[in-house]
Amino acid sequence: MIEWLNLSLHMGEFATTPLEILGFITGAICVYLNTQQNVWGWFFGIINAVLYAFVFLQAKLYADMGLQGYYFITSIYGWWMWLYGGKNQESLPVSRTPVQLYGLFIGLFVAATVLWGFLLNRYTDASLSYADSALTAASLLGQYMMARKYLENWLVWIVADLCYVGLYVFKDLHLTALLYAVFLGLAVMGYVQWRRALLLDARQSS
């Protein structure tokens, strides 16, 4: 089964594997459902995390591989939060990121990038250690913000996805690069739709 998932396939100019194709499909479904505030997006997020852990292991992108474990855990957390994280354990509404968290998030991003990049660069054969670590740190923040339904999570993902496209093209993960181009478009759509929902809730409560 594992050998079949790693078979080399060619789709036009793209070289890929069945494993990467499954990751593409589940990832696209996950993000689309998240833009619709559909909790089943977290289910596909769990599956996608497992699949991509193996994809990134083979590409020696260890920071991204480790990130999949975080995605797995936060997908479970996000699923619960979206269902019961609101007032009186009701569904969680979209909100803006509290201002006091911005400094904390920036500090965590810088610290995680420097520390993780240093460790990967010194102790592993990781490729593009600091770039990979910076995008990993941004993804950590974006995923947490999404689980809390902070609107600005989509702005983090827009920047991160744009950078990820370039990274995966460089690493010859062309299908994954295409997936992140799709993620980029979905992130823009997610921001527009979540902002609309936030404004609608504000009008209804006023």
Residue frames as qw, qx, qy, qz and C-alpha x, y, z in Angstrom:
[[0.000, 0.887, 0.463, 0.000, 0.00, 0.00, 0.00],
 [0.303, -0.807, 0.106, 0.496, 2.78, 2.46, 0.96],
 [0.423, -0.158, 0.598, 0.662, 4.70, 1.65, -2.22],
 [0.245, 0.610, 0.665, 0.354, 1.60, 2.32, -4.33],
 [0.108, -0.937, -0.274, 0.189, 1.10, 5.72, -2.69],
 [0.312, -0.734, 0.317, 0.513, 4.66, 6.67, -3.59],
 [0.668, 0.326, 0.537, 0.400, 4.53, 5.63, -7.25],
 [0.129, -0.398, 0.211, 0.883, 5.88, 8.33, -9.55],
 [0.418, 0.661, 0.622, 0.038, 3.17, 9.75, -11.80],
 [0.209, -0.126, 0.263, 0.934, 3.31, 12.37, -14.53],
 [0.239, 0.759, 0.579, -0.177, 0.38, 14.72, -15.13],
 [0.383, 0.910, 0.033, 0.158, 1.49, 16.77, -18.11],
 [0.385, 0.656, -0.422, 0.494, 4.55, 18.64, -16.87],
 [0.514, -0.619, 0.363, -0.470, 3.86, 17.74, -13.24],
 [0.539, 0.129, -0.817, 0.160, 5.67, 14.89, -11.48],
 [0.523, -0.427, 0.288, -0.679, 3.66, 13.70, -8.48],
 [0.134, 0.042, -0.979, 0.147, 2.52, 10.65, -6.46],
 [0.427, -0.516, -0.666, -0.328, -0.89, 9.26, -5.43],
 [0.458, -0.473, -0.512, 0.551, -0.03, 10.39, -1.88],
 [0.127, -0.197, 0.007, 0.972, 0.39, 14.00, -3.00],
 [0.252, -0.285, -0.578, -0.722, -2.81, 13.79, -5.08],
 [0.473, -0.561, -0.678, 0.026, -4.80, 12.63, -2.03],
 [0.359, -0.411, -0.304, 0.781, -3.24, 15.45, -0.04],
 [0.011, -0.060, -0.314, -0.947, -4.28, 17.91, -2.75],
 [0.368, -0.436, -0.655, -0.496, -7.90, 16.73, -2.74],
 [0.508, -0.584, -0.587, 0.237, -8.37, 16.60, 1.04],
 [0.332, -0.278, -0.153, 0.888, -6.58, 19.92, 1.51],
 [0.100, -0.184, -0.376, -0.903, -8.75, 21.72, -1.03],
 [0.464, -0.535, -0.647, -0.283, -11.95, 20.28, 0.53],
 [0.507, -0.454, -0.484, 0.551, -10.76, 21.26, 4.01],
 [0.187, -0.192, -0.035, 0.963, -10.05, 24.90, 3.18],
 [0.229, -0.308, -0.511, -0.769, -13.20, 25.33, 1.08],
 [0.507, -0.569, -0.643, -0.067, -15.37, 24.04, 3.93],
 [0.427, -0.394, -0.349, 0.735, -13.54, 26.37, 6.33],
 [0.023, 0.070, 0.195, 0.978, -14.41, 29.36, 4.14],
 [0.453, -0.406, -0.534, -0.587, -18.06, 28.29, 4.52],
 [0.331, -0.410, 0.547, -0.651, -17.69, 27.93, 8.32],
 [0.902, -0.053, -0.285, -0.319, -18.55, 24.24, 7.93],
 [0.553, -0.627, 0.527, -0.150, -17.15, 22.18, 10.83],
 [0.960, 0.123, 0.242, 0.065, -16.58, 19.18, 8.56],
 [0.456, 0.811, -0.315, 0.189, -13.61, 21.06, 7.18],
 [0.333, -0.682, 0.610, -0.227, -11.75, 20.03, 10.32],
 [0.905, -0.022, 0.417, -0.076, -12.38, 16.35, 9.57],
 [0.791, 0.572, 0.022, 0.216, -10.70, 16.69, 6.19],
 [0.041, 0.876, -0.408, 0.254, -7.98, 18.72, 7.88],
 [0.695, -0.462, 0.540, -0.107, -7.14, 15.74, 10.09],
 [0.902, 0.258, 0.321, 0.133, -6.84, 13.42, 7.09],
 [0.496, 0.829, -0.106, 0.238, -4.81, 15.99, 5.16],
 [0.279, -0.826, 0.466, -0.148, -2.34, 16.39, 8.04],
 [0.816, -0.228, 0.529, 0.056, -1.55, 12.68, 8.07],
 [0.797, 0.518, 0.235, 0.201, -1.07, 12.53, 4.30],
 [0.332, 0.885, -0.170, 0.279, 1.18, 15.57, 4.09],
 [0.567, -0.701, 0.432, 0.006, 3.35, 14.48, 7.00],
 [0.830, -0.004, 0.487, 0.274, 4.58, 11.69, 4.71],
 [0.560, 0.766, 0.158, 0.273, 4.87, 13.99, 1.66],
 [0.013, -0.943, 0.261, -0.204, 7.10, 16.46, 3.52],
 [0.750, -0.479, 0.442, 0.114, 9.15, 13.72, 5.14],
 [0.815, 0.262, 0.381, 0.350, 10.17, 12.54, 1.70],
 [0.376, 0.837, 0.074, 0.390, 10.92, 16.13, 0.57],
 [0.609, -0.099, -0.354, 0.703, 13.10, 16.72, 3.68],
 [0.142, -0.558, -0.023, -0.818, 10.94, 19.70, 4.67],
 [0.423, -0.195, -0.808, 0.362, 11.03, 18.74, 8.33],
 [0.104, 0.116, 0.356, -0.922, 9.50, 21.93, 9.69],
 [0.566, 0.028, -0.295, -0.769, 6.49, 21.40, 7.43],
 [0.581, -0.083, -0.807, -0.062, 6.37, 17.74, 8.44],
 [0.224, -0.176, -0.703, 0.651, 6.28, 18.67, 12.13],
 [0.286, 0.039, 0.038, -0.957, 3.62, 21.26, 11.35],
 [0.558, -0.135, -0.649, -0.500, 1.26, 18.47, 10.29],
 [0.412, -0.259, -0.797, 0.357, 1.22, 17.14, 13.87],
 [0.026, 0.231, 0.325, -0.917, 0.14, 20.59, 15.03],
 [0.427, 0.010, -0.389, -0.816, -2.52, 20.68, 12.32],
 [0.488, -0.202, -0.842, -0.108, -3.80, 17.31, 13.49],
 [0.270, -0.338, -0.676, 0.597, -4.20, 18.50, 17.09],
 [0.115, 0.272, 0.130, -0.946, -5.60, 21.94, 16.25],
 [0.384, -0.103, -0.632, -0.665, -8.08, 20.42, 13.81],
 [0.421, -0.402, -0.804, 0.122, -9.58, 18.49, 16.72],
 [0.185, -0.386, -0.397, 0.812, -9.48, 21.67, 18.84],
 [0.163, 0.113, -0.259, -0.946, -10.99, 23.79, 16.05],
 [0.378, -0.283, -0.790, -0.391, -13.77, 21.26, 15.49],
 [0.359, -0.505, -0.696, 0.363, -14.74, 21.49, 19.17],
 [0.123, -0.338, -0.163, 0.919, -14.38, 25.29, 19.32],
 [0.210, -0.048, -0.459, -0.862, -16.55, 25.90, 16.28],
 [0.444, -0.394, -0.760, -0.263, -19.29, 23.70, 17.73],
 [0.570, -0.653, -0.486, 0.113, -19.17, 24.70, 21.41],
 [0.534, -0.048, -0.197, 0.821, -16.74, 27.63, 21.83],
 [0.082, -0.541, -0.197, -0.814, -19.34, 30.42, 21.82],
 [0.316, -0.282, 0.439, -0.793, -21.41, 31.78, 24.70],
 [0.753, -0.067, 0.413, -0.508, -23.29, 29.08, 26.61],
 [0.477, -0.166, 0.831, 0.235, -21.41, 26.44, 24.57],
 [0.644, 0.671, 0.270, -0.249, -23.08, 27.58, 21.36],
 [0.770, 0.391, 0.203, 0.461, -21.34, 27.69, 17.97],
 [0.435, -0.490, 0.041, 0.754, -18.44, 30.14, 17.79],
 [0.407, 0.880, 0.236, -0.067, -19.08, 33.34, 15.77],
 [0.629, 0.421, 0.009, 0.654, -16.52, 35.16, 13.63],
 [0.328, -0.912, -0.112, 0.219, -14.70, 37.93, 15.53],
 [0.394, 0.824, -0.300, 0.275, -11.73, 40.24, 15.09],
 [0.742, 0.019, -0.459, 0.489, -8.39, 39.36, 16.65],
 [0.435, -0.862, -0.197, 0.171, -8.07, 41.09, 20.05],
 [0.289, 0.897, -0.233, 0.239, -5.60, 43.99, 19.75],
 [0.468, -0.727, 0.488, -0.122, -3.59, 42.82, 22.78],
 [0.911, -0.037, 0.398, 0.103, -2.71, 39.58, 20.97],
 [0.631, 0.765, -0.092, 0.093, -0.88, 41.21, 18.06],
 [0.037, -0.809, 0.563, -0.164, 2.33, 41.84, 20.00],
 [0.698, -0.291, 0.642, -0.129, 2.28, 38.30, 21.36],
 [0.867, 0.409, 0.286, -0.007, 1.73, 36.79, 17.92],
 [0.458, 0.834, -0.281, 0.124, 4.57, 38.82, 16.35],
 [0.278, -0.691, 0.643, -0.178, 6.93, 37.85, 19.16],
 [0.807, -0.068, 0.578, -0.100, 6.05, 34.18, 18.85],
 [0.781, 0.621, 0.070, 0.007, 6.51, 34.32, 15.07],
 [0.255, 0.833, -0.464, 0.159, 10.00, 35.81, 15.31],
 [0.455, -0.531, 0.685, -0.205, 11.11, 33.51, 18.13],
 [0.869, 0.120, 0.468, -0.108, 9.79, 30.36, 16.44],
 [0.692, 0.715, -0.097, 0.031, 11.38, 31.28, 13.10],
 [0.107, 0.791, -0.570, 0.194, 14.82, 31.94, 14.58],
 [0.545, -0.405, 0.696, -0.235, 14.87, 28.99, 16.99],
 [0.870, 0.224, 0.422, -0.118, 13.41, 26.37, 14.67],
 [0.629, 0.756, -0.178, 0.029, 15.47, 27.58, 11.74],
 [0.061, -0.741, 0.649, -0.162, 18.66, 27.40, 13.80],
 [0.676, -0.224, 0.676, -0.187, 17.92, 23.87, 15.01],
 [0.856, 0.441, 0.260, -0.071, 17.07, 22.61, 11.54],
 [0.453, 0.832, -0.312, 0.068, 20.10, 24.27, 10.00],
 [0.152, -0.684, 0.684, -0.204, 22.48, 22.91, 12.63],
 [0.486, -0.228, 0.811, -0.231, 21.21, 19.41, 13.32],
 [0.731, 0.369, 0.562, -0.117, 19.44, 18.21, 10.15],
 [0.342, -0.025, 0.594, 0.728, 19.84, 18.14, 6.40],
 [0.276, 0.734, 0.549, -0.289, 16.72, 20.27, 6.02],
 [0.384, 0.369, 0.410, 0.741, 16.29, 22.34, 2.88],
 [0.054, -0.578, -0.171, -0.796, 15.75, 26.13, 3.14],
 [0.400, -0.284, -0.742, 0.457, 15.74, 25.98, 6.94],
 [0.037, -0.288, -0.344, 0.893, 14.83, 29.56, 7.82],
 [0.370, 0.016, -0.371, -0.851, 12.33, 30.13, 5.00],
 [0.521, -0.234, -0.798, -0.191, 10.63, 26.85, 5.86],
 [0.324, -0.314, -0.678, 0.580, 10.62, 27.78, 9.55],
 [0.118, 0.144, 0.090, -0.978, 9.16, 31.26, 8.92],
 [0.511, -0.085, -0.503, -0.692, 6.31, 29.81, 6.90],
 [0.504, -0.253, -0.817, 0.121, 5.80, 27.13, 9.53],
 [0.151, -0.250, -0.514, 0.806, 5.56, 29.79, 12.26],
 [0.319, 0.069, -0.148, -0.934, 3.05, 31.77, 10.20],
 [0.558, -0.144, -0.706, -0.411, 1.00, 28.63, 9.64],
 [0.348, -0.241, -0.782, 0.457, 1.00, 27.88, 13.37],
 [0.080, 0.250, 0.303, -0.916, -0.49, 31.29, 14.05],
 [0.417, 0.054, -0.414, -0.807, -2.93, 31.13, 11.15],
 [0.490, -0.185, -0.838, -0.149, -4.25, 27.73, 12.21],
 [0.216, -0.319, -0.686, 0.617, -4.78, 28.83, 15.81],
 [0.186, 0.228, 0.059, -0.954, -6.49, 32.02, 14.68],
 [0.469, -0.049, -0.624, -0.624, -8.77, 30.00, 12.40],
 [0.402, -0.268, -0.861, 0.162, -9.70, 27.65, 15.25],
 [0.100, -0.424, -0.503, 0.747, -10.73, 30.75, 17.24],
 [0.291, 0.724, 0.580, 0.234, -12.55, 32.16, 14.19],
 [0.183, -0.697, 0.033, 0.693, -10.50, 35.35, 14.14],
 [0.595, 0.772, 0.162, -0.153, -11.18, 37.08, 10.82],
 [0.117, 0.873, -0.442, -0.169, -7.55, 38.06, 10.30],
 [0.717, -0.215, 0.647, 0.146, -6.46, 34.43, 10.06],
 [0.726, 0.574, 0.357, 0.125, -7.20, 34.70, 6.34],
 [0.208, 0.948, -0.239, 0.017, -4.74, 37.60, 5.94],
 [0.460, -0.586, 0.662, 0.081, -2.02, 35.45, 7.51],
 [0.753, 0.147, 0.632, 0.111, -2.87, 32.62, 5.13],
 [0.555, 0.826, 0.098, -0.020, -2.88, 34.89, 2.08],
 [0.029, 0.865, -0.501, -0.022, 0.73, 35.93, 2.75],
 [0.550, -0.375, 0.746, 0.006, 1.85, 32.43, 3.76],
 [0.787, 0.360, 0.501, -0.014, 0.20, 30.69, 0.80],
 [0.465, 0.874, -0.132, -0.050, 1.79, 33.11, -1.65],
 [0.105, -0.738, 0.666, -0.014, 5.22, 32.30, -0.23],
 [0.700, -0.119, 0.699, -0.083, 4.49, 28.58, -0.09],
 [0.780, 0.598, 0.153, -0.104, 3.77, 28.50, -3.82],
 [0.335, 0.828, -0.446, 0.051, 7.29, 29.70, -4.53],
 [0.400, -0.529, 0.732, -0.156, 8.83, 27.31, -2.00],
 [0.781, 0.082, 0.607, -0.120, 7.14, 24.21, -3.41],
 [0.693, 0.716, -0.064, -0.054, 7.92, 25.12, -7.01],
 [0.079, 0.784, -0.609, 0.095, 11.57, 25.38, -5.98],
 [0.450, -0.320, 0.813, -0.187, 11.35, 21.93, -4.32],
 [0.279, 0.122, -0.810, -0.501, 9.68, 20.40, -7.40],
 [0.142, 0.357, 0.864, -0.325, 6.46, 19.71, -5.49],
 [0.071, -0.074, -0.391, -0.914, 4.48, 21.14, -8.36],
 [0.377, -0.500, -0.705, -0.333, 1.09, 19.68, -7.46],
 [0.429, -0.577, -0.502, 0.481, 1.47, 20.94, -3.91],
 [0.168, -0.189, 0.075, 0.965, 2.44, 24.36, -5.29],
 [0.236, -0.304, -0.577, -0.720, -0.76, 24.29, -7.35],
 [0.444, -0.566, -0.690, 0.079, -2.70, 23.32, -4.22],
 [0.340, -0.491, -0.306, 0.741, -1.32, 26.34, -2.37],
 [0.021, -0.046, -0.336, -0.940, -2.27, 28.55, -5.30],
 [0.399, -0.488, -0.670, -0.391, -5.80, 27.19, -4.82],
 [0.471, -0.528, -0.533, 0.464, -5.45, 27.85, -1.06],
 [0.205, -0.153, -0.008, 0.967, -4.47, 31.44, -1.89],
 [0.253, -0.275, -0.475, -0.797, -7.66, 31.97, -3.86],
 [0.534, -0.517, -0.664, -0.084, -9.73, 30.30, -1.14],
 [0.424, -0.354, -0.409, 0.727, -8.08, 32.46, 1.54],
 [0.044, -0.038, -0.150, -0.987, -9.16, 35.60, -0.32],
 [0.470, -0.369, -0.588, -0.545, -12.68, 34.16, -0.61],
 [0.556, -0.421, -0.654, 0.294, -12.63, 33.18, 3.08],
 [0.231, -0.192, -0.258, 0.918, -11.69, 36.70, 4.16],
 [0.248, -0.154, -0.313, -0.904, -14.48, 38.25, 2.09],
 [0.573, -0.382, -0.636, -0.348, -17.11, 35.80, 3.33],
 [0.527, -0.381, -0.594, 0.474, -16.08, 35.88, 6.98],
 [0.112, -0.079, -0.124, 0.983, -15.95, 39.69, 6.94],
 [0.393, -0.270, -0.436, -0.763, -19.44, 39.74, 5.47],
 [0.617, -0.420, -0.666, -0.013, -20.66, 37.38, 8.23],
 [0.406, -0.254, -0.442, 0.758, -19.01, 39.54, 10.90],
 [0.091, -0.046, -0.071, -0.992, -20.66, 42.70, 9.59],
 [0.515, -0.338, -0.581, -0.532, -24.03, 40.94, 9.36],
 [0.577, -0.398, -0.648, 0.299, -23.78, 39.76, 12.96],
 [0.239, -0.145, -0.263, 0.923, -22.87, 43.29, 14.04],
 [0.287, -0.181, -0.283, -0.897, -25.93, 44.75, 12.30],
 [0.600, -0.367, -0.651, -0.285, -28.23, 42.12, 13.78],
 [0.558, -0.373, -0.567, 0.478, -26.96, 42.70, 17.32],
 [0.153, -0.016, -0.126, 0.980, -27.18, 46.51, 17.13]]
